[in-house]
Amino acid sequence: MLGEMENVHGHITIKGTTAYVPQQSWIQNGTIKDNILFGSEFNEKKYQQVLEACALLPDLEMLPGRDMAEIGEKVLGARDLEGYRNN
């Protein structure tokens, strides 16, 4: 699909949409909420569903500012969030 391997036999058919999610996490500078929305329009019900599905509610409880906490390269990164979770 990504051209990482050569197809040596048969056909590849993709129906619908696909997404590539690398193993290395990537966080943009901004709030946790900004990173979740990633430019999409805010919908309270859908946003709460995402927080629950990703089990983020307990993590947000521990952070000052909850989902408005600033994260990114020079602030609070993914490894820092993992540290909060493991304590």
PDB file of N, CA, C and O in Angstrom:
ATOM      1  N   MET A   1       0.821  -1.197   0.000  1.00  0.00           N
ATOM      2  CA  MET A   1       0.000   0.000   0.000  1.00  0.00           C
ATOM      3  C   MET A   1       0.858   1.251   0.000  1.00  0.00           C
ATOM      4  O   MET A   1       0.562   2.203  -0.721  1.00  0.00           O
ATOM      5  N   LEU A   2       1.911   1.263   0.792  1.00  0.00           N
ATOM      6  CA  LEU A   2       2.764   2.448   0.877  1.00  0.00           C
ATOM      7  C   LEU A   2       3.950   2.369  -0.066  1.00  0.00           C
ATOM      8  O   LEU A   2       4.735   3.312  -0.158  1.00  0.00           O
ATOM      9  N   GLY A   3       4.086   1.253  -0.768  1.00  0.00           N
ATOM     10  CA  GLY A   3       5.225   1.081  -1.651  1.00  0.00           C
ATOM     11  C   GLY A   3       6.486   0.659  -0.918  1.00  0.00           C
ATOM     12  O   GLY A   3       7.577   0.708  -1.486  1.00  0.00           O
ATOM     13  N   GLU A   4       6.352   0.246   0.336  1.00  0.00           N
ATOM     14  CA  GLU A   4       7.500  -0.182   1.128  1.00  0.00           C
ATOM     15  C   GLU A   4       7.979  -1.576   0.724  1.00  0.00           C
ATOM     16  O   GLU A   4       9.145  -1.919   0.923  1.00  0.00           O
ATOM     17  N   MET A   5       7.082  -2.374   0.159  1.00  0.00           N
ATOM     18  CA  MET A   5       7.439  -3.728  -0.262  1.00  0.00           C
ATOM     19  C   MET A   5       6.963  -3.933  -1.691  1.00  0.00           C
ATOM     20  O   MET A   5       5.988  -3.326  -2.134  1.00  0.00           O
ATOM     21  N   GLU A   6       7.672  -4.799  -2.399  1.00  0.00           N
ATOM     22  CA  GLU A   6       7.307  -5.101  -3.775  1.00  0.00           C
ATOM     23  C   GLU A   6       6.233  -6.185  -3.781  1.00  0.00           C
ATOM     24  O   GLU A   6       6.353  -7.192  -3.082  1.00  0.00           O
ATOM     25  N   ASN A   7       5.192  -5.975  -4.566  1.00  0.00           N
ATOM     26  CA  ASN A   7       4.152  -6.983  -4.718  1.00  0.00           C
ATOM     27  C   ASN A   7       4.653  -7.998  -5.744  1.00  0.00           C
ATOM     28  O   ASN A   7       4.786  -7.669  -6.922  1.00  0.00           O
ATOM     29  N   VAL A   8       4.931  -9.219  -5.311  1.00  0.00           N
ATOM     30  CA  VAL A   8       5.499 -10.218  -6.211  1.00  0.00           C
ATOM     31  C   VAL A   8       4.450 -11.166  -6.784  1.00  0.00           C
ATOM     32  O   VAL A   8       4.728 -11.904  -7.730  1.00  0.00           O
ATOM     33  N   HIS A   9       3.254 -11.147  -6.219  1.00  0.00           N
ATOM     34  CA  HIS A   9       2.221 -12.054  -6.722  1.00  0.00           C
ATOM     35  C   HIS A   9       0.842 -11.514  -6.362  1.00  0.00           C
ATOM     36  O   HIS A   9       0.645 -11.007  -5.258  1.00  0.00           O
ATOM     37  N   GLY A  10      -0.095 -11.617  -7.265  1.00  0.00           N
ATOM     38  CA  GLY A  10      -1.465 -11.222  -6.989  1.00  0.00           C
ATOM     39  C   GLY A  10      -1.701  -9.729  -7.129  1.00  0.00           C
ATOM     40  O   GLY A  10      -0.870  -8.996  -7.666  1.00  0.00           O
ATOM     41  N   HIS A  11      -2.841  -9.300  -6.637  1.00  0.00           N
ATOM     42  CA  HIS A  11      -3.250  -7.904  -6.743  1.00  0.00           C
ATOM     43  C   HIS A  11      -3.549  -7.344  -5.358  1.00  0.00           C
ATOM     44  O   HIS A  11      -3.886  -8.078  -4.429  1.00  0.00           O
ATOM     45  N   ILE A  12      -3.420  -6.055  -5.245  1.00  0.00           N
ATOM     46  CA  ILE A  12      -3.791  -5.367  -4.013  1.00  0.00           C
ATOM     47  C   ILE A  12      -4.973  -4.475  -4.337  1.00  0.00           C
ATOM     48  O   ILE A  12      -4.901  -3.633  -5.232  1.00  0.00           O
ATOM     49  N   THR A  13      -6.057  -4.663  -3.607  1.00  0.00           N
ATOM     50  CA  THR A  13      -7.250  -3.853  -3.805  1.00  0.00           C
ATOM     51  C   THR A  13      -7.570  -3.146  -2.497  1.00  0.00           C
ATOM     52  O   THR A  13      -7.629  -3.767  -1.436  1.00  0.00           O
ATOM     53  N   ILE A  14      -7.774  -1.853  -2.590  1.00  0.00           N
ATOM     54  CA  ILE A  14      -8.129  -1.071  -1.409  1.00  0.00           C
ATOM     55  C   ILE A  14      -9.509  -0.480  -1.641  1.00  0.00           C
ATOM     56  O   ILE A  14      -9.723   0.271  -2.593  1.00  0.00           O
ATOM     57  N   LYS A  15     -10.442  -0.823  -0.767  1.00  0.00           N
ATOM     58  CA  LYS A  15     -11.787  -0.252  -0.836  1.00  0.00           C
ATOM     59  C   LYS A  15     -11.951   0.686   0.340  1.00  0.00           C
ATOM     60  O   LYS A  15     -11.616   0.330   1.470  1.00  0.00           O
ATOM     61  N   GLY A  16     -12.453   1.860   0.093  1.00  0.00           N
ATOM     62  CA  GLY A  16     -12.617   2.825   1.172  1.00  0.00           C
ATOM     63  C   GLY A  16     -11.361   3.649   1.347  1.00  0.00           C
ATOM     64  O   GLY A  16     -10.600   3.853   0.401  1.00  0.00           O
ATOM     65  N   THR A  17     -11.150   4.119   2.558  1.00  0.00           N
ATOM     66  CA  THR A  17     -10.000   4.975   2.831  1.00  0.00           C
ATOM     67  C   THR A  17      -9.007   4.250   3.727  1.00  0.00           C
ATOM     68  O   THR A  17      -9.363   3.320   4.451  1.00  0.00           O
ATOM     69  N   THR A  18      -7.778   4.684   3.664  1.00  0.00           N
ATOM     70  CA  THR A  18      -6.741   4.136   4.524  1.00  0.00           C
ATOM     71  C   THR A  18      -6.019   5.288   5.211  1.00  0.00           C
ATOM     72  O   THR A  18      -6.090   6.436   4.773  1.00  0.00           O
ATOM     73  N   ALA A  19      -5.337   4.967   6.274  1.00  0.00           N
ATOM     74  CA  ALA A  19      -4.546   5.968   6.988  1.00  0.00           C
ATOM     75  C   ALA A  19      -3.229   5.326   7.392  1.00  0.00           C
ATOM     76  O   ALA A  19      -3.175   4.134   7.697  1.00  0.00           O
ATOM     77  N   TYR A  20      -2.187   6.111   7.392  1.00  0.00           N
ATOM     78  CA  TYR A  20      -0.878   5.648   7.840  1.00  0.00           C
ATOM     79  C   TYR A  20      -0.625   6.218   9.224  1.00  0.00           C
ATOM     80  O   TYR A  20      -0.699   7.430   9.428  1.00  0.00           O
ATOM     81  N   VAL A  21      -0.326   5.345  10.172  1.00  0.00           N
ATOM     82  CA  VAL A  21      -0.028   5.773  11.538  1.00  0.00           C
ATOM     83  C   VAL A  21       1.348   5.217  11.899  1.00  0.00           C
ATOM     84  O   VAL A  21       1.486   4.017  12.138  1.00  0.00           O
ATOM     85  N   PRO A  22       2.367   6.076  11.941  1.00  0.00           N
ATOM     86  CA  PRO A  22       3.713   5.592  12.256  1.00  0.00           C
ATOM     87  C   PRO A  22       3.828   5.168  13.715  1.00  0.00           C
ATOM     88  O   PRO A  22       3.019   5.572  14.550  1.00  0.00           O
ATOM     89  N   GLN A  23       4.831   4.353  14.017  1.00  0.00           N
ATOM     90  CA  GLN A  23       5.038   3.904  15.390  1.00  0.00           C
ATOM     91  C   GLN A  23       5.538   5.031  16.280  1.00  0.00           C
ATOM     92  O   GLN A  23       5.263   5.045  17.480  1.00  0.00           O
ATOM     93  N   GLN A  24       6.267   5.971  15.705  1.00  0.00           N
ATOM     94  CA  GLN A  24       6.778   7.115  16.466  1.00  0.00           C
ATOM     95  C   GLN A  24       5.654   8.140  16.608  1.00  0.00           C
ATOM     96  O   GLN A  24       5.073   8.571  15.611  1.00  0.00           O
ATOM     97  N   SER A  25       5.351   8.526  17.837  1.00  0.00           N
ATOM     98  CA  SER A  25       4.285   9.511  18.036  1.00  0.00           C
ATOM     99  C   SER A  25       4.756  10.896  17.614  1.00  0.00           C
ATOM    100  O   SER A  25       5.952  11.190  17.625  1.00  0.00           O
ATOM    101  N   TRP A  26       3.816  11.726  17.249  1.00  0.00           N
ATOM    102  CA  TRP A  26       4.113  13.082  16.824  1.00  0.00           C
ATOM    103  C   TRP A  26       3.095  14.008  17.468  1.00  0.00           C
ATOM    104  O   TRP A  26       1.891  13.761  17.397  1.00  0.00           O
ATOM    105  N   ILE A  27       3.575  15.064  18.091  1.00  0.00           N
ATOM    106  CA  ILE A  27       2.700  16.014  18.767  1.00  0.00           C
ATOM    107  C   ILE A  27       3.006  17.402  18.249  1.00  0.00           C
ATOM    108  O   ILE A  27       4.166  17.804  18.156  1.00  0.00           O
ATOM    109  N   GLN A  28       1.950  18.136  17.909  1.00  0.00           N
ATOM    110  CA  GLN A  28       2.156  19.523  17.490  1.00  0.00           C
ATOM    111  C   GLN A  28       2.177  20.421  18.721  1.00  0.00           C
ATOM    112  O   GLN A  28       1.561  20.104  19.738  1.00  0.00           O
ATOM    113  N   ASN A  29       2.883  21.533  18.626  1.00  0.00           N
ATOM    114  CA  ASN A  29       2.905  22.497  19.722  1.00  0.00           C
ATOM    115  C   ASN A  29       1.519  23.107  19.866  1.00  0.00           C
ATOM    116  O   ASN A  29       0.955  23.604  18.892  1.00  0.00           O
ATOM    117  N   GLY A  30       0.978  23.072  21.052  1.00  0.00           N
ATOM    118  CA  GLY A  30      -0.356  23.601  21.327  1.00  0.00           C
ATOM    119  C   GLY A  30      -0.934  22.886  22.528  1.00  0.00           C
ATOM    120  O   GLY A  30      -0.204  22.280  23.312  1.00  0.00           O
ATOM    121  N   THR A  31      -2.225  22.956  22.669  1.00  0.00           N
ATOM    122  CA  THR A  31      -2.873  22.284  23.792  1.00  0.00           C
ATOM    123  C   THR A  31      -3.193  20.835  23.429  1.00  0.00           C
ATOM    124  O   THR A  31      -3.150  20.446  22.262  1.00  0.00           O
ATOM    125  N   ILE A  32      -3.512  20.058  24.443  1.00  0.00           N
ATOM    126  CA  ILE A  32      -3.943  18.687  24.190  1.00  0.00           C
ATOM    127  C   ILE A  32      -5.188  18.711  23.309  1.00  0.00           C
ATOM    128  O   ILE A  32      -5.322  17.907  22.386  1.00  0.00           O
ATOM    129  N   LYS A  33      -6.086  19.631  23.599  1.00  0.00           N
ATOM    130  CA  LYS A  33      -7.311  19.760  22.806  1.00  0.00           C
ATOM    131  C   LYS A  33      -6.988  20.062  21.343  1.00  0.00           C
ATOM    132  O   LYS A  33      -7.594  19.481  20.443  1.00  0.00           O
ATOM    133  N   ASP A  34      -6.037  20.970  21.101  1.00  0.00           N
ATOM    134  CA  ASP A  34      -5.619  21.278  19.727  1.00  0.00           C
ATOM    135  C   ASP A  34      -5.113  20.026  19.021  1.00  0.00           C
ATOM    136  O   ASP A  34      -5.417  19.801  17.850  1.00  0.00           O
ATOM    137  N   ASN A  35      -4.341  19.214  19.738  1.00  0.00           N
ATOM    138  CA  ASN A  35      -3.789  18.001  19.149  1.00  0.00           C
ATOM    139  C   ASN A  35      -4.869  16.972  18.846  1.00  0.00           C
ATOM    140  O   ASN A  35      -4.765  16.233  17.868  1.00  0.00           O
ATOM    141  N   ILE A  36      -5.891  16.920  19.666  1.00  0.00           N
ATOM    142  CA  ILE A  36      -6.989  15.985  19.416  1.00  0.00           C
ATOM    143  C   ILE A  36      -7.823  16.454  18.228  1.00  0.00           C
ATOM    144  O   ILE A  36      -8.158  15.662  17.347  1.00  0.00           O
ATOM    145  N   LEU A  37      -8.155  17.731  18.209  1.00  0.00           N
ATOM    146  CA  LEU A  37      -8.991  18.264  17.128  1.00  0.00           C
ATOM    147  C   LEU A  37      -8.242  18.343  15.805  1.00  0.00           C
ATOM    148  O   LEU A  37      -8.834  18.133  14.746  1.00  0.00           O
ATOM    149  N   PHE A  38      -6.959  18.640  15.850  1.00  0.00           N
ATOM    150  CA  PHE A  38      -6.104  18.728  14.672  1.00  0.00           C
ATOM    151  C   PHE A  38      -6.758  19.537  13.551  1.00  0.00           C
ATOM    152  O   PHE A  38      -6.743  19.141  12.385  1.00  0.00           O
ATOM    153  N   GLY A  39      -7.330  20.680  13.932  1.00  0.00           N
ATOM    154  CA  GLY A  39      -7.925  21.585  12.955  1.00  0.00           C
ATOM    155  C   GLY A  39      -9.384  21.312  12.624  1.00  0.00           C
ATOM    156  O   GLY A  39     -10.008  22.092  11.905  1.00  0.00           O
ATOM    157  N   SER A  40      -9.941  20.216  13.137  1.00  0.00           N
ATOM    158  CA  SER A  40     -11.352  19.908  12.876  1.00  0.00           C
ATOM    159  C   SER A  40     -12.251  20.792  13.728  1.00  0.00           C
ATOM    160  O   SER A  40     -11.830  21.323  14.756  1.00  0.00           O
ATOM    161  N   GLU A  41     -13.483  20.940  13.291  1.00  0.00           N
ATOM    162  CA  GLU A  41     -14.473  21.711  14.039  1.00  0.00           C
ATOM    163  C   GLU A  41     -14.794  20.991  15.352  1.00  0.00           C
ATOM    164  O   GLU A  41     -14.905  19.765  15.379  1.00  0.00           O
ATOM    165  N   PHE A  42     -14.942  21.752  16.436  1.00  0.00           N
ATOM    166  CA  PHE A  42     -15.215  21.171  17.747  1.00  0.00           C
ATOM    167  C   PHE A  42     -16.655  20.699  17.840  1.00  0.00           C
ATOM    168  O   PHE A  42     -17.583  21.445  17.528  1.00  0.00           O
ATOM    169  N   ASN A  43     -16.836  19.454  18.273  1.00  0.00           N
ATOM    170  CA  ASN A  43     -18.139  18.862  18.526  1.00  0.00           C
ATOM    171  C   ASN A  43     -18.041  18.208  19.906  1.00  0.00           C
ATOM    172  O   ASN A  43     -17.357  17.196  20.066  1.00  0.00           O
ATOM    173  N   GLU A  44     -18.713  18.776  20.892  1.00  0.00           N
ATOM    174  CA  GLU A  44     -18.583  18.340  22.290  1.00  0.00           C
ATOM    175  C   GLU A  44     -18.824  16.844  22.462  1.00  0.00           C
ATOM    176  O   GLU A  44     -18.038  16.166  23.124  1.00  0.00           O
ATOM    177  N   LYS A  45     -19.892  16.324  21.877  1.00  0.00           N
ATOM    178  CA  LYS A  45     -20.229  14.908  22.043  1.00  0.00           C
ATOM    179  C   LYS A  45     -19.132  14.015  21.457  1.00  0.00           C
ATOM    180  O   LYS A  45     -18.690  13.063  22.100  1.00  0.00           O
ATOM    181  N   LYS A  46     -18.702  14.324  20.250  1.00  0.00           N
ATOM    182  CA  LYS A  46     -17.661  13.531  19.599  1.00  0.00           C
ATOM    183  C   LYS A  46     -16.333  13.650  20.357  1.00  0.00           C
ATOM    184  O   LYS A  46     -15.602  12.670  20.497  1.00  0.00           O
ATOM    185  N   TYR A  47     -16.034  14.848  20.839  1.00  0.00           N
ATOM    186  CA  TYR A  47     -14.802  15.089  21.591  1.00  0.00           C
ATOM    187  C   TYR A  47     -14.774  14.234  22.858  1.00  0.00           C
ATOM    188  O   TYR A  47     -13.754  13.619  23.168  1.00  0.00           O
ATOM    189  N   GLN A  48     -15.883  14.194  23.587  1.00  0.00           N
ATOM    190  CA  GLN A  48     -15.971  13.375  24.799  1.00  0.00           C
ATOM    191  C   GLN A  48     -15.831  11.889  24.471  1.00  0.00           C
ATOM    192  O   GLN A  48     -15.218  11.139  25.229  1.00  0.00           O
ATOM    193  N   GLN A  49     -16.398  11.467  23.344  1.00  0.00           N
ATOM    194  CA  GLN A  49     -16.277  10.071  22.922  1.00  0.00           C
ATOM    195  C   GLN A  49     -14.813   9.715  22.649  1.00  0.00           C
ATOM    196  O   GLN A  49     -14.357   8.624  22.993  1.00  0.00           O
ATOM    197  N   VAL A  50     -14.089  10.640  22.031  1.00  0.00           N
ATOM    198  CA  VAL A  50     -12.669  10.411  21.751  1.00  0.00           C
ATOM    199  C   VAL A  50     -11.882  10.305  23.054  1.00  0.00           C
ATOM    200  O   VAL A  50     -11.054   9.407  23.209  1.00  0.00           O
ATOM    201  N   LEU A  51     -12.138  11.219  23.991  1.00  0.00           N
ATOM    202  CA  LEU A  51     -11.443  11.179  25.285  1.00  0.00           C
ATOM    203  C   LEU A  51     -11.683   9.851  25.995  1.00  0.00           C
ATOM    204  O   LEU A  51     -10.760   9.279  26.574  1.00  0.00           O
ATOM    205  N   GLU A  52     -12.918   9.363  25.950  1.00  0.00           N
ATOM    206  CA  GLU A  52     -13.257   8.096  26.592  1.00  0.00           C
ATOM    207  C   GLU A  52     -12.637   6.915  25.850  1.00  0.00           C
ATOM    208  O   GLU A  52     -12.074   6.018  26.478  1.00  0.00           O
ATOM    209  N   ALA A  53     -12.734   6.907  24.522  1.00  0.00           N
ATOM    210  CA  ALA A  53     -12.202   5.801  23.721  1.00  0.00           C
ATOM    211  C   ALA A  53     -10.689   5.668  23.869  1.00  0.00           C
ATOM    212  O   ALA A  53     -10.154   4.560  23.821  1.00  0.00           O
ATOM    213  N   CYS A  54     -10.008   6.781  24.046  1.00  0.00           N
ATOM    214  CA  CYS A  54      -8.545   6.779  24.193  1.00  0.00           C
ATOM    215  C   CYS A  54      -8.112   6.708  25.650  1.00  0.00           C
ATOM    216  O   CYS A  54      -6.920   6.784  25.948  1.00  0.00           O
ATOM    217  N   ALA A  55      -9.067   6.565  26.554  1.00  0.00           N
ATOM    218  CA  ALA A  55      -8.795   6.484  27.997  1.00  0.00           C
ATOM    219  C   ALA A  55      -7.958   7.663  28.479  1.00  0.00           C
ATOM    220  O   ALA A  55      -7.032   7.487  29.271  1.00  0.00           O
ATOM    221  N   LEU A  56      -8.282   8.863  28.005  1.00  0.00           N
ATOM    222  CA  LEU A  56      -7.536  10.065  28.377  1.00  0.00           C
ATOM    223  C   LEU A  56      -8.092  10.778  29.600  1.00  0.00           C
ATOM    224  O   LEU A  56      -7.401  11.611  30.187  1.00  0.00           O
ATOM    225  N   LEU A  57      -9.309  10.477  29.996  1.00  0.00           N
ATOM    226  CA  LEU A  57      -9.920  11.202  31.113  1.00  0.00           C
ATOM    227  C   LEU A  57      -9.100  11.115  32.403  1.00  0.00           C
ATOM    228  O   LEU A  57      -8.906  12.143  33.052  1.00  0.00           O
ATOM    229  N   PRO A  58      -8.606   9.929  32.808  1.00  0.00           N
ATOM    230  CA  PRO A  58      -7.777   9.886  34.025  1.00  0.00           C
ATOM    231  C   PRO A  58      -6.488  10.705  33.883  1.00  0.00           C
ATOM    232  O   PRO A  58      -6.042  11.327  34.847  1.00  0.00           O
ATOM    233  N   ASP A  59      -5.894  10.706  32.694  1.00  0.00           N
ATOM    234  CA  ASP A  59      -4.674  11.484  32.459  1.00  0.00           C
ATOM    235  C   ASP A  59      -4.957  12.971  32.571  1.00  0.00           C
ATOM    236  O   ASP A  59      -4.180  13.711  33.174  1.00  0.00           O
ATOM    237  N   LEU A  60      -6.064  13.408  31.993  1.00  0.00           N
ATOM    238  CA  LEU A  60      -6.410  14.830  32.022  1.00  0.00           C
ATOM    239  C   LEU A  60      -6.698  15.306  33.438  1.00  0.00           C
ATOM    240  O   LEU A  60      -6.438  16.461  33.776  1.00  0.00           O
ATOM    241  N   GLU A  61      -7.233  14.419  34.262  1.00  0.00           N
ATOM    242  CA  GLU A  61      -7.515  14.765  35.662  1.00  0.00           C
ATOM    243  C   GLU A  61      -6.238  15.168  36.404  1.00  0.00           C
ATOM    244  O   GLU A  61      -6.279  15.995  37.314  1.00  0.00           O
ATOM    245  N   MET A  62      -5.104  14.578  36.010  1.00  0.00           N
ATOM    246  CA  MET A  62      -3.837  14.818  36.704  1.00  0.00           C
ATOM    247  C   MET A  62      -3.100  16.060  36.208  1.00  0.00           C
ATOM    248  O   MET A  62      -2.180  16.539  36.871  1.00  0.00           O
ATOM    249  N   LEU A  63      -3.492  16.580  35.060  1.00  0.00           N
ATOM    250  CA  LEU A  63      -2.760  17.701  34.469  1.00  0.00           C
ATOM    251  C   LEU A  63      -3.371  19.040  34.843  1.00  0.00           C
ATOM    252  O   LEU A  63      -4.590  19.205  34.802  1.00  0.00           O
ATOM    253  N   PRO A  64      -2.528  19.998  35.206  1.00  0.00           N
ATOM    254  CA  PRO A  64      -3.045  21.353  35.422  1.00  0.00           C
ATOM    255  C   PRO A  64      -3.555  21.895  34.088  1.00  0.00           C
ATOM    256  O   PRO A  64      -2.829  21.897  33.094  1.00  0.00           O
ATOM    257  N   GLY A  65      -4.780  22.345  34.070  1.00  0.00           N
ATOM    258  CA  GLY A  65      -5.360  22.846  32.828  1.00  0.00           C
ATOM    259  C   GLY A  65      -6.077  21.782  32.016  1.00  0.00           C
ATOM    260  O   GLY A  65      -6.667  22.082  30.978  1.00  0.00           O
ATOM    261  N   ARG A  66      -6.031  20.548  32.480  1.00  0.00           N
ATOM    262  CA  ARG A  66      -6.673  19.419  31.799  1.00  0.00           C
ATOM    263  C   ARG A  66      -6.370  19.419  30.302  1.00  0.00           C
ATOM    264  O   ARG A  66      -5.198  19.374  29.928  1.00  0.00           O
ATOM    265  N   ASP A  67      -7.379  19.466  29.433  1.00  0.00           N
ATOM    266  CA  ASP A  67      -7.125  19.398  27.991  1.00  0.00           C
ATOM    267  C   ASP A  67      -6.591  20.707  27.409  1.00  0.00           C
ATOM    268  O   ASP A  67      -6.251  20.774  26.228  1.00  0.00           O
ATOM    269  N   MET A  68      -6.519  21.749  28.244  1.00  0.00           N
ATOM    270  CA  MET A  68      -5.942  23.015  27.789  1.00  0.00           C
ATOM    271  C   MET A  68      -4.461  23.117  28.162  1.00  0.00           C
ATOM    272  O   MET A  68      -3.840  24.158  27.949  1.00  0.00           O
ATOM    273  N   ALA A  69      -3.892  22.042  28.715  1.00  0.00           N
ATOM    274  CA  ALA A  69      -2.462  22.004  29.038  1.00  0.00           C
ATOM    275  C   ALA A  69      -1.663  22.081  27.745  1.00  0.00           C
ATOM    276  O   ALA A  69      -1.980  21.410  26.763  1.00  0.00           O
ATOM    277  N   GLU A  70      -0.629  22.903  27.757  1.00  0.00           N
ATOM    278  CA  GLU A  70       0.239  23.061  26.587  1.00  0.00           C
ATOM    279  C   GLU A  70       1.165  21.853  26.475  1.00  0.00           C
ATOM    280  O   GLU A  70       1.793  21.442  27.451  1.00  0.00           O
ATOM    281  N   ILE A  71       1.237  21.299  25.279  1.00  0.00           N
ATOM    282  CA  ILE A  71       2.159  20.196  25.016  1.00  0.00           C
ATOM    283  C   ILE A  71       2.923  20.514  23.738  1.00  0.00           C
ATOM    284  O   ILE A  71       2.551  21.416  22.988  1.00  0.00           O
ATOM    285  N   GLY A  72       3.969  19.781  23.504  1.00  0.00           N
ATOM    286  CA  GLY A  72       4.769  19.971  22.305  1.00  0.00           C
ATOM    287  C   GLY A  72       6.225  19.703  22.584  1.00  0.00           C
ATOM    288  O   GLY A  72       6.592  19.222  23.657  1.00  0.00           O
ATOM    289  N   GLU A  73       7.040  20.015  21.620  1.00  0.00           N
ATOM    290  CA  GLU A  73       8.468  19.710  21.675  1.00  0.00           C
ATOM    291  C   GLU A  73       9.159  20.325  22.882  1.00  0.00           C
ATOM    292  O   GLU A  73      10.010  19.682  23.497  1.00  0.00           O
ATOM    293  N   LYS A  74       8.810  21.555  23.230  1.00  0.00           N
ATOM    294  CA  LYS A  74       9.527  22.249  24.296  1.00  0.00           C
ATOM    295  C   LYS A  74       8.731  22.366  25.592  1.00  0.00           C
ATOM    296  O   LYS A  74       9.195  22.995  26.543  1.00  0.00           O
ATOM    297  N   VAL A  75       7.545  21.771  25.644  1.00  0.00           N
ATOM    298  CA  VAL A  75       6.722  21.897  26.847  1.00  0.00           C
ATOM    299  C   VAL A  75       6.532  20.514  27.448  1.00  0.00           C
ATOM    300  O   VAL A  75       7.458  19.968  28.049  1.00  0.00           O
ATOM    301  N   LEU A  76       5.361  19.950  27.297  1.00  0.00           N
ATOM    302  CA  LEU A  76       5.016  18.639  27.848  1.00  0.00           C
ATOM    303  C   LEU A  76       4.851  17.685  26.681  1.00  0.00           C
ATOM    304  O   LEU A  76       3.924  17.843  25.886  1.00  0.00           O
ATOM    305  N   GLY A  77       5.729  16.698  26.558  1.00  0.00           N
ATOM    306  CA  GLY A  77       5.693  15.775  25.434  1.00  0.00           C
ATOM    307  C   GLY A  77       5.007  14.471  25.772  1.00  0.00           C
ATOM    308  O   GLY A  77       4.569  14.264  26.904  1.00  0.00           O
ATOM    309  N   ALA A  78       4.913  13.585  24.784  1.00  0.00           N
ATOM    310  CA  ALA A  78       4.233  12.299  24.959  1.00  0.00           C
ATOM    311  C   ALA A  78       4.888  11.463  26.052  1.00  0.00           C
ATOM    312  O   ALA A  78       4.194  10.783  26.809  1.00  0.00           O
ATOM    313  N   ARG A  79       6.205  11.506  26.142  1.00  0.00           N
ATOM    314  CA  ARG A  79       6.881  10.725  27.185  1.00  0.00           C
ATOM    315  C   ARG A  79       6.545  11.258  28.566  1.00  0.00           C
ATOM    316  O   ARG A  79       6.424  10.487  29.517  1.00  0.00           O
ATOM    317  N   ASP A  80       6.392  12.580  28.685  1.00  0.00           N
ATOM    318  CA  ASP A  80       6.002  13.166  29.967  1.00  0.00           C
ATOM    319  C   ASP A  80       4.602  12.710  30.350  1.00  0.00           C
ATOM    320  O   ASP A  80       4.343  12.402  31.514  1.00  0.00           O
ATOM    321  N   LEU A  81       3.701  12.666  29.377  1.00  0.00           N
ATOM    322  CA  LEU A  81       2.333  12.211  29.649  1.00  0.00           C
ATOM    323  C   LEU A  81       2.350  10.761  30.107  1.00  0.00           C
ATOM    324  O   LEU A  81       1.599  10.382  31.006  1.00  0.00           O
ATOM    325  N   GLU A  82       3.204   9.949  29.493  1.00  0.00           N
ATOM    326  CA  GLU A  82       3.314   8.552  29.877  1.00  0.00           C
ATOM    327  C   GLU A  82       3.834   8.450  31.308  1.00  0.00           C
ATOM    328  O   GLU A  82       3.426   7.552  32.044  1.00  0.00           O
ATOM    329  N   GLY A  83       4.720   9.347  31.712  1.00  0.00           N
ATOM    330  CA  GLY A  83       5.225   9.373  33.080  1.00  0.00           C
ATOM    331  C   GLY A  83       4.130   9.668  34.078  1.00  0.00           C
ATOM    332  O   GLY A  83       4.085   9.076  35.156  1.00  0.00           O
ATOM    333  N   TYR A  84       3.236  10.595  33.716  1.00  0.00           N
ATOM    334  CA  TYR A  84       2.090  10.890  34.578  1.00  0.00           C
ATOM    335  C   TYR A  84       1.247   9.635  34.756  1.00  0.00           C
ATOM    336  O   TYR A  84       0.809   9.320  35.862  1.00  0.00           O
ATOM    337  N   ARG A  85       1.026   8.931  33.666  1.00  0.00           N
ATOM    338  CA  ARG A  85       0.157   7.763  33.684  1.00  0.00           C
ATOM    339  C   ARG A  85       0.750   6.639  34.529  1.00  0.00           C
ATOM    340  O   ARG A  85       0.010   5.920  35.201  1.00  0.00           O
ATOM    341  N   ASN A  86       2.069   6.478  34.507  1.00  0.00           N
ATOM    342  CA  ASN A  86       2.716   5.370  35.214  1.00  0.00           C
ATOM    343  C   ASN A  86       2.944   5.638  36.689  1.00  0.00           C
ATOM    344  O   ASN A  86       3.338   4.726  37.416  1.00  0.00           O
ATOM    345  N   ASN A  87       2.714   6.845  37.153  1.00  0.00           N
ATOM    346  CA  ASN A  87       2.916   7.166  38.573  1.00  0.00           C
ATOM    347  C   ASN A  87       1.696   6.846  39.396  1.00  0.00           C
ATOM    348  O   ASN A  87       1.697   7.055  40.609  1.00  0.00           O
TER     349      ASN A  87
END
